[in-house]
Amino acid sequence: MNPQALPPLPWLTGFFMRWPPRLELRIDVQRPDESIERELDTLHRRLHTAADPLATCATLPGRLPGLVWRHREADGEHYVYVEDSARGCLAGYTVFNRLIEVDRRTAPHVRAPHSRYAPAYQRRGIATAVYEWGLEQGFCLVSGARQSAGAHALWLALGRRFQLGYVALHARRMHYLGAQPPAALRDDLSTRLLLIGPGWSLERLQALGLLQAARPAAPP
């Protein structure tokens, strides 16, 4: 895929003049390694406990040597658990959550991924491969308001293969902000990153009414 940068919209600053100042979209998420390890240990036991719903996960075709992907869907949300079968442990997981901030028309086509991977399995391309799987299912991905440094780097790396831009979530709609909106817009908590999956394009999202063009505020 040869993505093209989404065109910037430099006149958008006025659009947010109506909204009160909010906290910055910060790269500040840090999770204690110990809590991640404990959670993954618990999930791994559940995956291999016959009476547990997690034990019914389907196995996805392998994409990375030595790692088994297990998948389940619940209420429209997709869970991908990545297991290191040789070491008998869970490397981590990604949840593709529904985006509650958008309307019913948009909701089936977007997901907000959230991941937790053990330190030993970070920076090995596992989360990247799982996100690519999510995009290949026909979803566009929307980031959270805050990210860790690793998550932000993952999104930028995927942005070299898929269309990446910024959107603002207001009034249950996604408003397109371009590839490089002004810093004041990027810092707003309503601003998120958008990855456009295969089969989608900026033009198609707009034609279907899933992505709105942000408009400058009316003059006082």
Summary of the structure (lengths in Angstrom):
residues: 220
radius of gyration: 18.6
end to end distance: 44.6
largest distance: 65.3
contacts: 637
relative contact order: 0.20
helix: 30%
strand: 29%
